[in-house]
Amino acid sequence: MLRTRVQGDILAAVLLDPEHEQSLTDIARLVGTSRVTVLREVDRLEAAGLASTRRLGNTRLARARTDNLVYAPLAELLAVTFGPLAVLRGLLTEIDGIEHAFIYGSWAARYNERPGSVPGDIDVLVIGEPDRDQLADVVEEAEKTLRREVNVRRVSTTAWTDDDGPFKRTILSSPTVELVENEGVSRGRDHDGEPLADRGA
């Protein structure tokens, strides 16, 4: 139904966070695309009555309009399809101590256009030393928004770097979707030879 994957990511970023206004620059940074692309999609959302915008100085702020008749069913569809990237990336970037985080498993495979059934849950790997209570709060909030289970596996940077077991080898050979990338953690390359840090960006 959507023209591109980036369009779906932008719609999810705006419509699944209706309580907050976001600048077009912030949306572009969250999604990993250009501000011009975000501007085009936000203009379409506003013309359809699904978003409203206002100026604050030189900054244009966008916000979802929940009073539109199609907002609820569209938001529900986006939560199932493109929601995990927008929701989890937005939540995890607020937590200190995360060196790297990405989605793996069946949802990442579907997002990377691998065929298969709709995933029932979301698998996330968090590398670093984030606060466990903060991480648990994020998981709870994400599950409420996405309406599905979010499974987070937390691994220290040292343990991940030193690991050479079957779990890591499986992750390194499978599609992933980037959520957070900070300093010093390498995941290698996937089976197509692409750097895994670039998948889903």
ROMARBA-738716 format. One record per residue (C-alpha): residue number from 1; residue in one letter; y, z, x. Coordinates in steps of 0.001 Angstrom, whole numbers. Layout:
<atoms>
<NUM, "A", <Y, Z, X>>
...
</atoms>
This chain:
<atoms>
<1, "M", <0, 0, 0>>
<2, "L", <2295, 588, 2956>>
<3, "R", <3547, -2159, 5240>>
<4, "T", <2967, -260, 8488>>
<5, "R", <1605, 3030, 9781>>
<6, "V", <5100, 3980, 10984>>
<7, "Q", <6398, 3582, 7431>>
<8, "G", <3746, 6011, 6223>>
<9, "D", <4678, 8498, 8952>>
<10, "I", <8367, 8338, 8008>>
<11, "L", <7663, 8771, 4298>>
<12, "A", <5451, 11759, 5048>>
<13, "A", <8066, 13329, 7309>>
<14, "V", <10719, 13128, 4583>>
<15, "L", <8760, 13665, 1370>>
<16, "L", <6452, 16434, 2573>>
<17, "D", <9332, 18649, 3711>>
<18, "P", <11513, 18720, 585>>
<19, "E", <13079, 22110, 1362>>
<20, "H", <14917, 20860, 4452>>
<21, "E", <17466, 18234, 5346>>
<22, "Q", <16640, 16261, 8476>>
<23, "S", <18801, 14018, 10598>>
<24, "L", <17623, 10474, 11096>>
<25, "T", <17435, 11175, 14822>>
<26, "D", <15159, 14169, 14249>>
<27, "I", <12884, 12118, 11993>>
<28, "A", <12714, 9358, 14607>>
<29, "R", <11796, 11901, 17284>>
<30, "L", <9163, 13506, 15062>>
<31, "V", <7536, 10200, 14155>>
<32, "G", <7956, 8593, 17566>>
<33, "T", <9932, 5546, 16476>>
<34, "S", <13488, 4214, 16661>>
<35, "R", <16414, 5536, 14649>>
<36, "V", <16987, 1997, 13316>>
<37, "T", <13480, 1966, 11839>>
<38, "V", <14054, 5364, 10235>>
<39, "L", <17414, 4223, 8853>>
<40, "R", <15788, 1218, 7191>>
<41, "E", <13057, 3311, 5548>>
<42, "V", <15426, 6081, 4456>>
<43, "D", <17703, 3466, 2867>>
<44, "R", <14694, 2199, 899>>
<45, "L", <13769, 5735, -169>>
<46, "E", <17319, 6409, -1296>>
<47, "A", <17484, 3128, -3251>>
<48, "A", <14229, 4099, -4995>>
<49, "G", <15604, 7532, -5895>>
<50, "L", <13060, 9331, -3692>>
<51, "A", <15579, 10664, -1169>>
<52, "S", <19227, 11575, -951>>
<53, "T", <21453, 11499, 2121>>
<54, "R", <24791, 12946, 3103>>
<55, "R", <27094, 12869, 6100>>
<56, "L", <27762, 15891, 8279>>
<57, "G", <30262, 14673, 10836>>
<58, "N", <28617, 11722, 12546>>
<59, "T", <25139, 12821, 11484>>
<60, "R", <23351, 11413, 8456>>
<61, "L", <21001, 13911, 6833>>
<62, "A", <18115, 12956, 4549>>
<63, "R", <16215, 15030, 2024>>
<64, "A", <13460, 14310, -495>>
<65, "R", <14331, 14175, -4196>>
<66, "T", <11648, 16036, -6081>>
<67, "D", <13126, 15213, -9493>>
<68, "N", <11856, 11638, -9303>>
<69, "L", <8912, 11005, -11653>>
<70, "V", <6732, 9548, -8902>>
<71, "Y", <7560, 12162, -6257>>
<72, "A", <4638, 14518, -6960>>
<73, "P", <1827, 11903, -6996>>
<74, "L", <3313, 10077, -4001>>
<75, "A", <3665, 13320, -2019>>
<76, "E", <72, 14209, -2860>>
<77, "L", <-1144, 10827, -1614>>
<78, "L", <908, 11131, 1574>>
<79, "A", <-421, 14645, 2187>>
<80, "V", <-3956, 13268, 2212>>
<81, "T", <-3234, 10171, 4307>>
<82, "F", <-245, 10521, 6645>>
<83, "G", <594, 14181, 6070>>
<84, "P", <-1352, 15849, 8886>>
<85, "L", <724, 14206, 11607>>
<86, "A", <4120, 15037, 10104>>
<87, "V", <3211, 18524, 8906>>
<88, "L", <1287, 19742, 11949>>
<89, "R", <3643, 18215, 14489>>
<90, "G", <6622, 19838, 12807>>
<91, "L", <4943, 23251, 12671>>
<92, "L", <3353, 23294, 16126>>
<93, "T", <6501, 22261, 17981>>
<94, "E", <8023, 25578, 16863>>
<95, "I", <5386, 27625, 18720>>
<96, "D", <5919, 28587, 22362>>
<97, "G", <3054, 28385, 24835>>
<98, "I", <1478, 25125, 23667>>
<99, "E", <1008, 22690, 26522>>
<100, "H", <-798, 20053, 24507>>
<101, "A", <-2033, 19656, 20943>>
<102, "F", <-3677, 16751, 19182>>
<103, "I", <-5801, 15870, 16173>>
<104, "Y", <-9312, 14656, 16891>>
<105, "G", <-12385, 13905, 14811>>
<106, "S", <-12655, 11885, 11609>>
<107, "W", <-8989, 12062, 10561>>
<108, "A", <-7856, 10791, 13957>>
<109, "A", <-10420, 7997, 13721>>
<110, "R", <-9151, 6907, 10289>>
<111, "Y", <-5524, 7081, 11486>>
<112, "N", <-6459, 4839, 14403>>
<113, "E", <-7950, 2365, 11891>>
<114, "R", <-11596, 3168, 12521>>
<115, "P", <-13624, 2608, 9323>>
<116, "G", <-15181, 5506, 7450>>
<117, "S", <-14829, 7859, 4513>>
<118, "V", <-11747, 9954, 3774>>
<119, "P", <-11948, 13117, 5930>>
<120, "G", <-12331, 16422, 4135>>
<121, "D", <-10676, 18486, 6860>>
<122, "I", <-8472, 18203, 9934>>
<123, "D", <-9623, 19092, 13461>>
<124, "V", <-6924, 20158, 15921>>
<125, "L", <-7212, 21054, 19598>>
<126, "V", <-4472, 23301, 21008>>
<127, "I", <-4291, 23652, 24787>>
<128, "G", <-2219, 26490, 26233>>
<129, "E", <-1465, 30126, 25489>>
<130, "P", <251, 30227, 22069>>
<131, "D", <448, 33456, 20105>>
<132, "R", <-2696, 33710, 17981>>
<133, "D", <-886, 35201, 14983>>
<134, "Q", <1736, 32444, 15001>>
<135, "L", <-999, 29851, 15233>>
<136, "A", <-2848, 31428, 12302>>
<137, "D", <359, 31389, 10226>>
<138, "V", <863, 27693, 11012>>
<139, "V", <-2697, 26889, 9967>>
<140, "E", <-2224, 28716, 6672>>
<141, "E", <1049, 26917, 5952>>
<142, "A", <-413, 23538, 6892>>
<143, "E", <-3435, 24038, 4644>>
<144, "K", <-1186, 24822, 1680>>
<145, "T", <860, 21674, 2223>>
<146, "L", <-2041, 19357, 3065>>
<147, "R", <-4428, 20883, 492>>
<148, "R", <-7350, 20768, 2891>>
<149, "E", <-8912, 22850, 5631>>
<150, "V", <-7343, 22749, 9089>>
<151, "N", <-9689, 23716, 11935>>
<152, "V", <-7861, 24689, 15121>>
<153, "R", <-9672, 25123, 18422>>
<154, "R", <-7554, 26970, 21003>>
<155, "V", <-8309, 26450, 24720>>
<156, "S", <-6394, 27780, 27714>>
<157, "T", <-4913, 25215, 30076>>
<158, "T", <-7147, 26402, 32915>>
<159, "A", <-10301, 26293, 30806>>
<160, "W", <-9503, 22769, 29621>>
<161, "T", <-8687, 21524, 33111>>
<162, "D", <-11877, 22997, 34572>>
<163, "D", <-14145, 22001, 31696>>
<164, "D", <-16609, 19167, 32212>>
<165, "G", <-18844, 19861, 29230>>
<166, "P", <-20002, 17678, 26332>>
<167, "F", <-17195, 18740, 23963>>
<168, "K", <-14462, 17556, 26324>>
<169, "R", <-16341, 14355, 27133>>
<170, "T", <-16630, 13601, 23418>>
<171, "I", <-12908, 14229, 22895>>
<172, "L", <-11964, 12015, 25852>>
<173, "S", <-14017, 9123, 24492>>
<174, "S", <-12762, 9299, 20894>>
<175, "P", <-9509, 8451, 19085>>
<176, "T", <-6907, 11217, 18967>>
<177, "V", <-3439, 11636, 17454>>
<178, "E", <-719, 13286, 19524>>
<179, "L", <1033, 16378, 18125>>
<180, "V", <2595, 18189, 21085>>
<181, "E", <2761, 17250, 24758>>
<182, "N", <4471, 19417, 27338>>
<183, "E", <3762, 20017, 31011>>
<184, "G", <745, 19434, 33166>>
<185, "V", <-2235, 18719, 30887>>
<186, "S", <-4119, 15444, 31261>>
<187, "R", <-6743, 14190, 28849>>
<188, "G", <-7778, 11076, 30764>>
<189, "R", <-8413, 7752, 29041>>
<190, "D", <-10318, 6695, 25976>>
<191, "H", <-13195, 4231, 25835>>
<192, "D", <-10726, 1329, 25524>>
<193, "G", <-9055, 2387, 28768>>
<194, "E", <-5868, 3630, 27076>>
<195, "P", <-4265, 6919, 28184>>
<196, "L", <-5153, 9452, 25499>>
<197, "A", <-1711, 10982, 25725>>
<198, "D", <-366, 7796, 24177>>
<199, "R", <-2676, 7579, 21180>>
<200, "G", <-889, 7956, 17862>>
<201, "A", <2570, 7963, 19459>>
</atoms>
